[in-house]
Amino acid sequence: MRLPYRILNVFTVDGDRLSGNPLCVFEDGSQLSTEQMQALARQLNLSETTFILPSDKATARVRIFTPGFEMPFAGHPTLGTAHVVRSLKSSGDALVLEEIAGLVPVTAAGDRWTLRAAKPPAKATPRASRAQIAAMLGLDDKALAGDPLWINTGSEQLVIPLASVDDVRRAAPNAELVAQHGFQPGGREAMAYVWAREANDPRSLVVRFFFTQHGAIIEDPATGSACANLGGYLIATGAALPLSATLLQGEAVKRPSHLGLRVDADQGIYVSGNVVELGGGSFDV
């Protein structure tokens, strides 16, 4: 089989084509088995690789794979894949993607894409104490600005508010403790998502997302699902609505990324970002 693919960057910053989070999108996955999709994602070794399939419920069906497993929902793969679907199907600037987590509406203004979170936020309290979670991050417990919560708007993640952006930048997670305290039963990976407001601009948030892979800590350049979950966290903790913010991510891994978060008065959660298509090719499998 000859499999055309495209390489994109999502959540890019100020026209920098090599910022944001990389994504590979296979234009047609209809002839591939799950095992082949997983093997291709492992071959590419990007944070996610997606496969476009036909759908009788939406503009297209999308399957999302990390190098190790399939995801029910993820933000930057959704926005980047929508960009490709629009090109392939001439579907205009409003479309719906069918994902495991549900139907995800996506809209565009040029090359800036916005998704609505796959489902309303669900929350759960961590089993670990605040002191244990702070130690997991290599911080003291005074660095925590509130109670951490597990939030799920399509992909469950541990959301941890920190007192300052300096605390976010100082975070140095311990892989063993993240595996212990940042893992939910039934989950596929351990993780921690930390955030804090800029002191001089409360609508600007500095965020980092860590996860474990083969016993090591990996940092993600831009995490759209976690951006949506931060919206869920703000709803769960009584933030005044509507609200909007710009999330700054990827600084520590030299892949600067900007993510837009909006939570409407009806508690709809929206994630926005710029998408750049870099190029493409084909695999013979």
MARDOMI-370470 format. One record per residue (C-alpha): residue number from 1; residue in three letters; x, y negated, z. Coordinates in steps of 0.5 Angstrom, whole numbers, padded with zeros to 4 digits, always signed. Layout:
[NUM; ALA; [X; Y; Z]]
...
//
This chain:
[1; MET; [+0000; +0000; +0000]]
[2; ARG; [+0002; -0007; -0001]]
[3; LEU; [+0000; -0012; +0004]]
[4; PRO; [+0000; -0019; +0003]]
[5; TYR; [+0002; -0023; +0010]]
[6; ARG; [+0002; -0030; +0012]]
[7; ILE; [+0007; -0034; +0017]]
[8; LEU; [+0004; -0040; +0021]]
[9; ASN; [+0006; -0044; +0027]]
[10; VAL; [+0000; -0046; +0031]]
[11; PHE; [-0001; -0052; +0036]]
[12; THR; [+0005; -0055; +0033]]
[13; VAL; [+0007; -0062; +0035]]
[14; ASP; [+0007; -0069; +0031]]
[15; GLY; [+0009; -0066; +0024]]
[16; ASP; [+0014; -0061; +0026]]
[17; ARG; [+0013; -0055; +0022]]
[18; LEU; [+0018; -0051; +0027]]
[19; SER; [+0014; -0053; +0033]]
[20; GLY; [+0008; -0049; +0036]]
[21; ASN; [+0007; -0041; +0037]]
[22; PRO; [+0009; -0037; +0031]]
[23; LEU; [+0004; -0032; +0028]]
[24; CYS; [+0003; -0027; +0022]]
[25; VAL; [-0003; -0026; +0019]]
[26; PHE; [-0005; -0020; +0014]]
[27; GLU; [-0010; -0022; +0009]]
[28; ASP; [-0013; -0015; +0009]]
[29; GLY; [-0013; -0010; +0014]]
[30; SER; [-0018; -0005; +0011]]
[31; GLN; [-0014; +0000; +0009]]
[32; LEU; [-0010; +0001; +0015]]
[33; SER; [-0011; +0005; +0022]]
[34; THR; [-0010; +0002; +0029]]
[35; GLU; [-0003; +0006; +0029]]
[36; GLN; [-0001; +0003; +0023]]
[37; MET; [-0003; -0004; +0025]]
[38; GLN; [+0000; -0003; +0032]]
[39; ALA; [+0007; -0001; +0028]]
[40; LEU; [+0007; -0007; +0024]]
[41; ALA; [+0006; -0012; +0030]]
[42; ARG; [+0012; -0008; +0033]]
[43; GLN; [+0016; -0009; +0027]]
[44; LEU; [+0015; -0016; +0027]]
[45; ASN; [+0016; -0017; +0034]]
[46; LEU; [+0012; -0024; +0035]]
[47; SER; [+0007; -0025; +0041]]
[48; GLU; [+0001; -0023; +0036]]
[49; THR; [+0000; -0021; +0029]]
[50; THR; [-0007; -0021; +0026]]
[51; PHE; [-0011; -0017; +0021]]
[52; ILE; [-0017; -0019; +0017]]
[53; LEU; [-0023; -0015; +0016]]
[54; PRO; [-0030; -0015; +0013]]
[55; SER; [-0035; -0017; +0018]]
[56; ASP; [-0043; -0016; +0017]]
[57; LYS; [-0044; -0021; +0023]]
[58; ALA; [-0039; -0026; +0022]]
[59; THR; [-0034; -0030; +0017]]
[60; ALA; [-0029; -0024; +0018]]
[61; ARG; [-0027; -0019; +0023]]
[62; VAL; [-0020; -0020; +0026]]
[63; ARG; [-0016; -0015; +0030]]
[64; ILE; [-0010; -0018; +0034]]
[65; PHE; [-0004; -0014; +0037]]
[66; THR; [+0002; -0016; +0041]]
[67; PRO; [+0008; -0011; +0040]]
[68; GLY; [+0005; -0007; +0045]]
[69; PHE; [-0003; -0007; +0045]]
[70; GLU; [-0009; -0010; +0042]]
[71; MET; [-0012; -0016; +0045]]
[72; PRO; [-0020; -0017; +0046]]
[73; PHE; [-0018; -0025; +0044]]
[74; ALA; [-0013; -0030; +0044]]
[75; GLY; [-0013; -0037; +0042]]
[76; HIS; [-0007; -0038; +0037]]
[77; PRO; [-0008; -0032; +0033]]
[78; THR; [-0016; -0034; +0033]]
[79; LEU; [-0014; -0041; +0030]]
[80; GLY; [-0008; -0039; +0025]]
[81; THR; [-0013; -0033; +0023]]
[82; ALA; [-0018; -0038; +0021]]
[83; HIS; [-0014; -0042; +0017]]
[84; VAL; [-0012; -0036; +0013]]
[85; VAL; [-0019; -0034; +0012]]
[86; ARG; [-0022; -0041; +0010]]
[87; SER; [-0016; -0041; +0005]]
[88; LEU; [-0018; -0033; +0002]]
[89; LYS; [-0026; -0034; +0003]]
[90; SER; [-0027; -0042; +0001]]
[91; SER; [-0031; -0042; +0007]]
[92; GLY; [-0031; -0049; +0009]]
[93; ASP; [-0029; -0052; +0016]]
[94; ALA; [-0034; -0048; +0020]]
[95; LEU; [-0033; -0041; +0021]]
[96; VAL; [-0034; -0035; +0026]]
[97; LEU; [-0029; -0030; +0027]]
[98; GLU; [-0031; -0023; +0030]]
[99; GLU; [-0027; -0021; +0035]]
[100; ILE; [-0027; -0015; +0041]]
[101; ALA; [-0029; -0020; +0046]]
[102; GLY; [-0035; -0023; +0042]]
[103; LEU; [-0036; -0028; +0036]]
[104; VAL; [-0032; -0034; +0036]]
[105; PRO; [-0034; -0040; +0033]]
[106; VAL; [-0028; -0044; +0030]]
[107; THR; [-0028; -0051; +0026]]
[108; ALA; [-0023; -0055; +0023]]
[109; ALA; [-0022; -0062; +0021]]
[110; GLY; [-0016; -0062; +0016]]
[111; ASP; [-0011; -0057; +0019]]
[112; ARG; [-0013; -0058; +0026]]
[113; TRP; [-0017; -0053; +0029]]
[114; THR; [-0022; -0052; +0035]]
[115; LEU; [-0025; -0046; +0038]]
[116; ARG; [-0030; -0045; +0043]]
[117; ALA; [-0028; -0040; +0048]]
[118; ALA; [-0031; -0033; +0047]]
[119; LYS; [-0035; -0032; +0053]]
[120; PRO; [-0037; -0036; +0059]]
[121; PRO; [-0032; -0036; +0065]]
[122; ALA; [-0032; -0030; +0070]]
[123; LYS; [-0027; -0031; +0076]]
[124; ALA; [-0024; -0026; +0081]]
[125; THR; [-0020; -0028; +0087]]
[126; PRO; [-0013; -0025; +0087]]
[127; ARG; [-0011; -0019; +0092]]
[128; ALA; [-0004; -0023; +0094]]
[129; SER; [-0004; -0029; +0098]]
[130; ARG; [-0002; -0036; +0096]]
[131; ALA; [+0005; -0035; +0100]]
[132; GLN; [+0006; -0028; +0096]]
[133; ILE; [+0004; -0032; +0089]]
[134; ALA; [+0009; -0037; +0091]]
[135; ALA; [+0015; -0032; +0092]]
[136; MET; [+0013; -0029; +0086]]
[137; LEU; [+0014; -0035; +0082]]
[138; GLY; [+0021; -0037; +0086]]
[139; LEU; [+0017; -0043; +0089]]
[140; ASP; [+0015; -0044; +0097]]
[141; ASP; [+0008; -0044; +0098]]
[142; LYS; [+0008; -0052; +0099]]
[143; ALA; [+0009; -0052; +0091]]
[144; LEU; [+0001; -0049; +0090]]
[145; ALA; [-0004; -0054; +0090]]
[146; GLY; [-0010; -0050; +0090]]
[147; ASP; [-0012; -0043; +0090]]
[148; PRO; [-0010; -0038; +0085]]
[149; LEU; [-0016; -0035; +0081]]
[150; TRP; [-0016; -0030; +0076]]
[151; ILE; [-0020; -0033; +0070]]
[152; ASN; [-0023; -0029; +0064]]
[153; THR; [-0026; -0033; +0058]]
[154; GLY; [-0024; -0027; +0053]]
[155; SER; [-0018; -0025; +0056]]
[156; GLU; [-0016; -0025; +0063]]
[157; GLN; [-0011; -0029; +0066]]
[158; LEU; [-0008; -0031; +0073]]
[159; VAL; [-0009; -0039; +0073]]
[160; ILE; [-0004; -0042; +0079]]
[161; PRO; [-0005; -0050; +0080]]
[162; LEU; [+0002; -0053; +0082]]
[163; ALA; [+0003; -0059; +0086]]
[164; SER; [+0008; -0063; +0081]]
[165; VAL; [+0010; -0062; +0074]]
[166; ASP; [+0017; -0061; +0077]]
[167; ASP; [+0015; -0055; +0081]]
[168; VAL; [+0012; -0052; +0074]]
[169; ARG; [+0019; -0053; +0071]]
[170; ARG; [+0023; -0050; +0077]]
[171; ALA; [+0018; -0044; +0077]]
[172; ALA; [+0023; -0038; +0076]]
[173; PRO; [+0018; -0032; +0076]]
[174; ASN; [+0021; -0025; +0079]]
[175; ALA; [+0019; -0019; +0074]]
[176; GLU; [+0018; -0014; +0080]]
[177; LEU; [+0014; -0019; +0084]]
[178; VAL; [+0010; -0021; +0078]]
[179; ALA; [+0009; -0014; +0076]]
[180; GLN; [+0006; -0013; +0083]]
[181; HIS; [+0002; -0019; +0084]]
[182; GLY; [+0000; -0021; +0077]]
[183; PHE; [-0003; -0015; +0075]]
[184; GLN; [-0011; -0013; +0075]]
[185; PRO; [-0013; -0006; +0075]]
[186; GLY; [-0015; -0004; +0068]]
[187; GLY; [-0010; -0010; +0065]]
[188; ARG; [-0005; -0009; +0060]]
[189; GLU; [+0001; -0013; +0062]]
[190; ALA; [+0002; -0017; +0068]]
[191; MET; [+0002; -0025; +0068]]
[192; ALA; [+0002; -0032; +0071]]
[193; TYR; [+0000; -0038; +0068]]
[194; VAL; [+0002; -0045; +0072]]
[195; TRP; [+0000; -0052; +0071]]
[196; ALA; [+0000; -0059; +0074]]
[197; ARG; [-0002; -0066; +0072]]
[198; GLU; [+0003; -0071; +0070]]
[199; ALA; [+0003; -0076; +0075]]
[200; ASN; [+0003; -0082; +0071]]
[201; ASP; [-0003; -0079; +0066]]
[202; PRO; [-0008; -0074; +0069]]
[203; ARG; [-0010; -0072; +0062]]
[204; SER; [-0003; -0069; +0061]]
[205; LEU; [-0002; -0063; +0064]]
[206; VAL; [+0005; -0059; +0063]]
[207; VAL; [+0004; -0051; +0063]]
[208; ARG; [+0008; -0045; +0063]]
[209; PHE; [+0005; -0038; +0061]]
[210; PHE; [+0010; -0032; +0063]]
[211; PHE; [+0008; -0024; +0062]]
[212; THR; [+0012; -0018; +0063]]
[213; GLN; [+0015; -0014; +0057]]
[214; HIS; [+0019; -0007; +0059]]
[215; GLY; [+0021; -0010; +0066]]
[216; ALA; [+0023; -0017; +0064]]
[217; ILE; [+0020; -0024; +0064]]
[218; ILE; [+0018; -0027; +0057]]
[219; GLU; [+0015; -0034; +0057]]
[220; ASP; [+0010; -0036; +0051]]
[221; PRO; [+0011; -0042; +0047]]
[222; ALA; [+0003; -0044; +0047]]
[223; THR; [-0002; -0040; +0050]]
[224; GLY; [-0009; -0041; +0047]]
[225; SER; [-0013; -0036; +0051]]
[226; ALA; [-0010; -0039; +0058]]
[227; CYS; [-0012; -0046; +0056]]
[228; ALA; [-0019; -0044; +0055]]
[229; ASN; [-0018; -0040; +0062]]
[230; LEU; [-0016; -0047; +0065]]
[231; GLY; [-0022; -0050; +0063]]
[232; GLY; [-0026; -0044; +0066]]
[233; TYR; [-0021; -0045; +0073]]
[234; LEU; [-0023; -0053; +0073]]
[235; ILE; [-0031; -0051; +0072]]
[236; ALA; [-0030; -0046; +0078]]
[237; THR; [-0027; -0051; +0082]]
[238; GLY; [-0032; -0056; +0081]]
[239; ALA; [-0028; -0061; +0076]]
[240; ALA; [-0032; -0067; +0074]]
[241; LEU; [-0035; -0065; +0067]]
[242; PRO; [-0034; -0067; +0061]]
[243; LEU; [-0027; -0067; +0061]]
[244; SER; [-0021; -0067; +0056]]
[245; ALA; [-0014; -0066; +0057]]
[246; THR; [-0007; -0065; +0053]]
[247; LEU; [-0003; -0059; +0055]]
[248; LEU; [+0004; -0059; +0054]]
[249; GLN; [+0008; -0052; +0053]]
[250; GLY; [+0014; -0049; +0050]]
[251; GLU; [+0019; -0054; +0053]]
[252; ALA; [+0023; -0049; +0057]]
[253; VAL; [+0024; -0044; +0050]]
[254; LYS; [+0025; -0050; +0046]]
[255; ARG; [+0018; -0049; +0042]]
[256; PRO; [+0015; -0055; +0044]]
[257; SER; [+0007; -0054; +0043]]
[258; HIS; [+0001; -0059; +0044]]
[259; LEU; [-0006; -0056; +0046]]
[260; GLY; [-0012; -0059; +0046]]
[261; LEU; [-0017; -0057; +0052]]
[262; ARG; [-0024; -0060; +0052]]
[263; VAL; [-0030; -0058; +0057]]
[264; ASP; [-0037; -0061; +0055]]
[265; ALA; [-0042; -0062; +0060]]
[266; ASP; [-0046; -0056; +0059]]
[267; GLN; [-0039; -0052; +0061]]
[268; GLY; [-0037; -0050; +0053]]
[269; ILE; [-0030; -0049; +0053]]
[270; TYR; [-0026; -0051; +0047]]
[271; VAL; [-0019; -0051; +0045]]
[272; SER; [-0016; -0055; +0039]]
[273; GLY; [-0009; -0055; +0036]]
[274; ASN; [-0005; -0056; +0029]]
[275; VAL; [-0004; -0050; +0024]]
[276; VAL; [+0002; -0050; +0019]]
[277; GLU; [+0003; -0045; +0014]]
[278; LEU; [+0010; -0044; +0013]]
[279; GLY; [+0010; -0038; +0008]]
[280; GLY; [+0009; -0031; +0006]]
[281; GLY; [+0010; -0025; +0003]]
[282; SER; [+0008; -0017; +0003]]
[283; PHE; [+0010; -0011; +0006]]
[284; ASP; [+0010; -0004; +0002]]
[285; VAL; [+0008; +0001; +0007]]
//
